[in-house]
Amino acid sequence: MEITAFNFTLSESFLIASSLTLLSLSLALLALRSKSPNSNLTVHSSTSTASTSKTRTCRCCCSCIGEVGSDNSKDSVTAEKYVNGGGVDEDMVVDKHTGASMMEQLVPEITTHALSYLDYPSLCRLSMTNSLMRKAANDDNAWKALYHKDFTLEQGSVTPVIGWKAYYAVTRAIVNVNTEFFNIIRERSLQAMSQLWLNSDYVKCIHASGENFSGYNAVLQSWQFAFNWEQGLNFQVRDVRARVLTGMAWVTMKMYVQEMDNGPFNVTNVFEFHDGRWYMVHHHSSWMLIDADVDQQIMHA
């Protein structure tokens, strides 16, 4: 019994001594690590059976935004060199000699081509990110390309005095007002139509029937008669073309009525800018003659 007790005491003492030794070694490693020049670099690693990923978190005041590592060893080495004040590789985003980013070093034609894939809202949001993106998004060539994509190529030789960005904005405003006009026709709202037209004696409206109405009151009476008589038409508007000048604009288009098989209608709308908004001053709708109808008109003539 005494030998067994002695062996148990000896084993217990050995375990305690081993634990103290391991604890001392751990404290020593921590002390050495705290004195290392890389003490401000914390490494978090997670090991799995498939792969090992490492994320380095930098607490320095550089432009690495806290993340200076990646899954491969090359990025880790680059991060350590950057944190420790070493050299910067050629593939870093910022050029140390010129201070220019990769976006600034792109050829302007490439930048314009890349921005041409954006739509109107995206290009506006991009201009609000930072000064570099604002400069790129405000480039006249980018807005010219967007104008030709969204509207027409007919005005390729036009050089707007106000610039392509402002010209795009005012053209979009005109197209929206023109779309509102056709929505009013679908809804047959006389009140909305009265707010769209300019209250003036020189406004004119020529309906598809050929009747010509001049003056604000006469124009509204013609639309009241049209809304009361027609049962509502299903139509589509295509080939919209807008031209904007100082204080005025006109829009041409074709209107296809599903209930009629005699071809589309040619429509022209003219707008003027007054008191901060666009008003309609002229509407002309006429039946587009097809080839057979043209021959008949020539025979009658």
QUINOR-V624040 format. One record per run of one state. SS is the DSSP state (h for helix, s for strand, l for the rest). FROM is the first residue (numbers start at 1). LEN is the number of residues. If there is no record, write none. Layout:
ss->SS from->FROM len->LEN
ss->SS from->FROM len->LEN
This chain:
ss->l from->1 len->1
ss->h from->2 len->34
ss->l from->36 len->5
ss->s from->41 len->7
ss->l from->48 len->4
ss->s from->52 len->7
ss->l from->59 len->8
ss->s from->67 len->1
ss->l from->68 len->5
ss->h from->73 len->11
ss->l from->84 len->18
ss->h from->102 len->4
ss->l from->106 len->2
ss->h from->108 len->8
ss->l from->116 len->4
ss->h from->120 len->7
ss->l from->127 len->4
ss->h from->131 len->7
ss->l from->138 len->2
ss->h from->140 len->11
ss->l from->151 len->13
ss->h from->164 len->24
ss->l from->188 len->2
ss->h from->190 len->7
ss->s from->197 len->1
ss->l from->198 len->6
ss->s from->204 len->3
ss->l from->207 len->5
ss->s from->212 len->3
ss->l from->215 len->1
ss->h from->216 len->14
ss->l from->230 len->5
ss->s from->235 len->11
ss->l from->246 len->2
ss->s from->248 len->10
ss->l from->258 len->7
ss->s from->265 len->10
ss->l from->275 len->2
ss->s from->277 len->11
ss->l from->288 len->3
ss->h from->291 len->10
ss->l from->301 len->1
